[in-house]
């Protein structure tokens, strides 16, 4: 797939100057496969790699699409199933105000900023259903529910061209929730 994308853009592997990835939160298998591929490509091609939360990419996409402003607070909320959501808040310039968290819906509702904020992601409707009075100060954005590769690339380019950029250790999956499945050994 990467080869096909490069070909569609009239680029070759030699044209790559770095890689950007999301490292979670997300599905266990999706994170493992995506990060393994990115780490393998980065190792073979000797490329720097920058990792961001999937919620950061989602909030960046809201600004790129023009549905959220660069100076307003943004709350990225993804459905984590089991009555929980992954939540991360962003301030001006889509700057993370803290790490992503896994929260029960009622707790996530209490984390909503006191002033009007844009809220984006697959957990928007869950949050508003759990706490209907939040609609008065939240501006739900339903144009983009999932991170877009262009936003990950934009974050990576900004990071890698910053004067203080240091190529970090290879990214690892950001697992916020313990695995649902357990081995037989774990069950005994």
N, C-alpha and C positions, 0 to 999 in steps of 0.2 A: 504494500500500500504506500509506503514512504517513497519507493522508487517511482510509482505512478504519479504521486503528487509532485515530486521533483520534475518529472517529465512534462506534466501539465503546465508547470511554471517555467519551462525551458531552462531548468537548472540541473546541475549534476551534483554528486556527492562532494566534489571538490569546492563547490560554491558555498557550502555551509560554513558558517563562522562560529556557531554555537547552537545549543539546543535549549529549549524551554519545555518544562513538563509540569503537570499538576501532580502532587503527591498525596492528595486526599483532602478531606474525607471523600470516600467513594466505596465502590464495591471491592471486596477483598481480591477477587480474581482480576478485575480490571486494573487495579492499582499495581498488582504484581507484574502483570504482563506488560503494561505500559512503561513502568519504570525499568523493568529488565531490558526491554527493547532500547529505551533511551540510553541506559547505562552502557549497553553493548555497543551502540553506535558511537557514543562519546568516547569510549575506550579505544575502539578500532580507528576512529578518525582523529583521535586526540583533540577533542572539542570540549570547551567548557560547557557546563550544564547548570541551569538555574531552575529551581523548583519553587512552586507557589501553591497555596491551597486552592482547591477547586472553587471555593467561595470567593477568593480574591479574583480569580479569572472571571467569575460570574459578575461581580460588582464592576470590574473594569469594562466588561461588555455592555453594561447598562449605560455607562458614560459614553463609550464609543458610539453606541446606537443613538445617543442623544435623548434617551428617556430619563436619565438622571443627570443632575448637574455635578460639576467637579467640586463644588463647595458645600453640597448638602450631605448630611449623613446618609449612609446606605447600610441597610441590614440585609445580608445574604442569608437565606434560610432554605435548607434542603431537607426534604423528607427523609428521615432515617428509619422509618417504619417503627412499629411497636409503640406508637404514641410519643415518639421523640423526633427532634429535629437537630440538624447540624446548624449552628449559628455562628456568624462572625460579623462584627460591626466595623465600619470604615468611616473615617473622617475625611476632611478636605483632601483632594488629590488622590482619593481612593487609598488612603494610608490606613493599614490595619490598626485598629485600636486595641487589639488583643488577639490571642490565638483562636482558632476554631474550637467550638465546644459542642458537646452532645448534651442536649437538655430535654427534659420532659416539656411538653407543650406549655403547661401552666407556668413553668419557670422561665421559658423562653419569652413568654408574653410579658413577664415582669422586667425583662432586659431591654425592652423596646425603649429607644430614646424618648425623653420627656417632650422634645419638640418634634415637629413634623419631619418624617424621614421617608426615603424611598425604600421599599422592601422588594426583593427579587428572589426568585428561585422556586423550586418545586414544593417548598413548604409554606408558601404565602397563604394559600387558601386554608391550610390546616391551622395556621396561626390565627387567622381572622375568624375561623369557625370556633376555635377554642376560646377566643376573647373578642367577641364582636365589637366591644367599645373601642378597640384599637383602630378601627377604620377611620375614626375622626382625626387621627394624627399620623396615619400611615398612607403612603401613596403606593399602592400595589402596582408593580411592573410585571406584566405578563407576556411581554414581547419576546423575552429570552429566558428559558427555564434552565438551560444547561450551559456549562462553559463552552466557549468557542475557541478553536485553535488559534485564531488570529489574535485573541486577547492574551493567550499564553505567550505567543511570540512577541507581542508588544511589551508585556511585562519583562520577558527575558532580555529583549533588546535594551530597554531602559536600565535594567540592572547591570548588564554587561558593559554598557557605555558610561556608567557612573564612574567618577574619578576614584572612588574608594572600593571599586569592585575587586574582590578576591575570589577566585574560583574555589567554591567550597568543596567539601568531601562529597562523593556521589550521593544523590538524594536517596532517602529511605521512605518507605510508605508511612503515611501519617494515619495510624490506626487509632481512632478515638474510642471505639467500642471494642470490647473483647470479642474474639471470634464466637459465632453462634454454634458452629460445629465443633465437636471435640473428638479426639481419637479414642479408640477403645481403651487404651491405657489410661487416658484422662478420666474415663467414666468409671473405672474400677476403684 
